[in-house]
Each structure stands twice: as structure tokens, then as C-alpha cells.
């Protein structure tokens, strides 16, 4: 500690006052405080503040404090609680995809095992791209391609259905 306004001086004094520094550092600070009036005054001021805080008596809050606080608040308009909503049909449709995804994984595993055991796989595996994918990768690609073709087959029906819902019904 070089002077009363040195950077970190007050933090070191706080550590010393609250006995949070090691004994070697505490001895160095104690030696400094003996010769520094500003640091001695700061430690005395900390003692006075702590004494004042300890002497401060706890006060019980007034008995009617809660009522007075609630009366002082501005009135709030009553909020109507909305009725419980039914589940969103689109969310239910998404939840129904979980078994479909499980079925897809099972189908990929089955088709991958079937491809690896087939007599044609050694010839197909000679192709670099198919060799890198492996039997399960090829099975997944085949099933995704079939799913894409199925989606294309269903697309016209989906378009007509969406147009039917978009048009207002005749009165």
C-alpha cells in the first residue's frame, strides 16, 4: 500500500477490517495503517458505520401495512379468464407423426438388413457412392424417395382440400 489514494487501497483495507486476508498481508496492512492517518481514519469510519448498524433496533411493520399498500395501488380492471382451448388439430397431426417416424426407422433397419443379406449387395457395393452409404443409408434413401413420390401423389388432394377450406361456404 503506497498511499491513501492508491488503486486497491480501500479494497485491501476492507479485507483487513473484515479479516478476509491472509496473516502475512494483514501484518503488512497493519504496519501501513500505523503510519498512515488516512487509512487509520478509514478503518475508524468503518468501525463507526458497523457500530451504528448494530445499534439500529429492528422495528416491526405496522399491523395494517398490507391493507394500506393495497389501498394505495391504482385499481386494476378485472381480467376475464379465457375459456380453456381445445387442442390445436395441426398439433395433433404433428404428434401423430411420432409413430410414423418410428415406423420409418424400423423400415430402414429392416430394409438395410435385407439389402446387406441379399445376393445383389456385393455387386451394388462396388459402386463408390453406395459403398460409402452402406446398406442402411441406401435403405433410408430408397424409403425417402418412395415417401417423396407418395407426397407428390397426395399433393393434388391436399391442394384441393386447402382451397376448399379457404373459400367461404355459400350461405
Secondary structure, 3 states (H helix, E strand, C coil): CCCCCCCCHHHHHHHHHCCCCCHHHHHHHHHHHHHCHHHHHHHHHHHHHHHHHHHCCCCCCCCCHHHHHHHHCCCCCCCCCCCCCCCCHHHHHHHCHHHHHHHHHHHHHHHHHHHHHCCCHHHHCCCHHHHHHHHHHHHHHHHHHHHHHHHHHHHHHHHHHHHHHHCCCCC
